[in-house]
Amino acid sequence: MGQHIRLGMLTPSSNTVLEPITQAMLVGLPGVSAHFSRFRVTEISLNLSALEQFENTALLEAAQLLADAKVDVIAWNGTSAGWLGIEQDRELCRQITVATGIPATTSVLALQEIFLARNITQFGLVTPYTDDVQAKVTTNFAQQGFQCIAEQHLNLQVNFSFAEVDAEKISAMVYQVAHAQPQAITTFCTNLCAAPLVAELEKDIGIPIFDTVTVAVWKSLRLAGVDTTLVKGWGSLFADLP
């Protein structure tokens, strides 16, 4: 690799999935490491107290701690812009870079970039979220030109519980959404352990699947100048974009 690359990840405090998955994705890249900074997130809902968890102040404090480690990029590895609006993430990235001098990205911004690059306008959505959060996500994506034509969700709101959803249940939701033949499916929650299932599910259904942990790693590597095709076994995303 020539030099050591350090990826910084902003992590919800109750998330137990994104860290081990991120580390596993980077195993084949000996010159790359991931580093994590947490801030408090325990509930995903539209209640005011839950929405306030994602105010930029907390994320900026966590980002500045990552900057002490001289990371090459900082990613908000989370999906809050799905229900708060994508402008929230754009402004967060701007503020992170102003405060630290480090390029920044998010799971949702990376997903939007992938949809645009691949001309995806109709997608399937799999989440653990509640009815109202799911409705917000589909509405916000529609405003960006991406129509959700099939969805599955679990109506959960305790963030810790998302990590306890088993592989069988996640796969069943993906298969159900795939019946509508969307151009792509996103497993949209960075505390849902979907990324390890993506490669096999893609083979079975013939539809690209973009997990939100995976896309944060993919975009972080690209911002750091790392060849993403060196990541093997984590789905079609890590092939060259058309």
N, C-alpha and C positions, 0 to 999 in steps of 0.2 A: 504493500500500500504506500510505502515511502514515508509516511508519517502517521502518527496515531490520531484517529478521528474519535471525538467524544460527542455522543448524542445526548442532549438533555431532554428529559421528559417531565412535564408537569402532570402530577398523578393525584386523583381523588384519594383522600385519606382512607376510605373504606374499600378501595379497589385492591383485590388480591390476584387479578388475572394479568393485567397488562405488563407488569414487570417480568414475571417468568417467561411470558410469550415473547416479549421483546428480546430478552437475553437469548432465548432459543433460536430466534431468527438470525441472530448475529454470530452464531457459533462458527459458521463457515467463513467469517470475516475476521481473522485474527488481529487485524490492525484497527478494529472498530470496537468501542465499548459504549454502553448506555449507562446513564446516571439519572437519578430520580429525585424529585423534590415534591413533597406532599402538601396539600392544603385541605382543610376540612370540607368533606362532602359525605353526607350520610343518607340523604333522601332525594329522590328524583320525583318531583311533582310540580304543579303550578302554584302551590302555596307560596306566599310571600317569603316565608323563612327559607324555603328550599331554593327559590330563585336568587335570594341574596347570597347564597353560598358561592355564586359564580360572578360576584362583583369583581372587577378587575384588580382592586387593591390586593386581595389575597393572592391572586395568581401572579401579580407583579412581584410581591414579596418572595414568593417561591422561585420565580424566575431569577431574581437577583442572587439568591443562594446558589442556583446552578451556575450563574456567571462566575462565581468565586472558583468554580472548578474548571474554568476556561473551556467550556464546551463550545463546539463549533456551530451548533444549531440548538434552538429551544422549541420543542413542540408541546402544545397543549393536547395531550393524549386523552381527549374526552369529546363528548358529543353535545354539549350544552347548546351550541349554536343551532342545533336541530330544532329546539323549541324556543330559543331566545332570538333567533334570526342570525343570518350569516354575517351581517354587519358587525355584530358583537365580536366575532372572531377576527375580522379584519382590523378593527380598532385595537383589540388586545395585542395582535402581532405588531402593529405600529408602535404601541406603547412599550412593548418588550424591547424592540430594537432601539427605540430612542433611549430607554433606560440603561441598556446593557451593551449596545453596539453589536449584538448578535442577531443573525437572521432567525425569524420565527415562522412557525406554521402551526396548523391544527388538523385534527382528524377530519373535520367537516370541510375545511378549505381544500385539503388534499383530495377528498372524495369528489367535491365539485370539479376540481381540475381534471380528475380522471374521467368523469362523466362527459365533460366538454371535449376532451381530447379524443374520446372514443365515440362521440356523437350519440351518446345515450340520452334519450328523452323519456323513456318509459322504464321504470325500475320496480323491483319488488323489495319490500322492507320487512325485516325481521328484528324485533326488539323484545325486551322484557317489560316495556313501559306500560303505564296506565292508559286508559282510553283517551283522556284529554291530552296527555303529552303526545301520544301517537298522532292524534289529529293535528296538533300544532306542527309536528315534524312534516307530515305530508303537505300541509298548507304552505309551510315555508319553502319546501323543495319545489312545489308547484309555482311559486312566485319567481323562482330562479329558472323555470322552464323545464323542470323534471317532474313528470307525472308518475305518481305511485299507482300502479294498476293492480297490485295485490299486496296484502300485508298480513302479518301475524304478530301478535303481541301477547304478553302473559299477564298484564294488569298488576305488575309488581311495582312497589315504590321504594322499598328499603334497598339502598344500593348494595349493601353486603350480600343480600339474598340473590342478586343477579349471578354471582359467581357460582352459586350452588345449583344452577340449572344444568342438567346433565346433557351429555353429547347426544343421547337418543332423542331428547325433546328438541334440542336445537336443530338436529337433522330433519326431524319430522316437520318443523315449521318451514325450513328451507324447501323441502319437497312439496309442501302444500302451496307455497308461493310460486314455485316453478311451474305449476300447472297452467298458470296464466301466460307463460312464455314471455316474461319481461326480457328486455335486452341485457339486464344485469340485475343482480340481487345484492343488497347490502345487509350484512349483519351489523346492526347499528347500536353498539354499546361497548365501551372498552372494558367492562367488567363481565361480559358474556364470553365464555370460553369457546368461541366459534372458530378462531383462526386455525387451530390444528386440524379442523375438519374440512377446510376449504378445498384443498387439492383433490381429495377423494370425491367430495360432493360435485365439484366442477366436472370431473370425469363422468359421473353418473347422469347429470342433468344437462350437460353441454351448454351451460350458461355461466358467464364469469361472475364470481362472487367477490365482493370487496368488503372485507372486514375492517372495522374502524381502527383497531390496533395496527393491523397490517398496513393500512394506508398511511398512518402516522409514521411508521418506520420507513416505508418506501419514500415518502416525501423528505423526511429528514436525511436519509442517505443521499438523495439527489441534491439537496441543498448543500450537503457537505462534499459533493463531488465524487461520491462513491458509485461505482457501476452496480446498479441494482440487479442486473442479470446474474450476479455472483451469488445471490440468495436463491437457494434451491429447496424445493419441496413445500413451498408455502403458497402455491397457486399461480394462476396465469398473470397476475399483476406484475410479477417480477420478470416477465419477458419484455422485450422492447415494445413500446407503444406504437401502434400503427400510424 
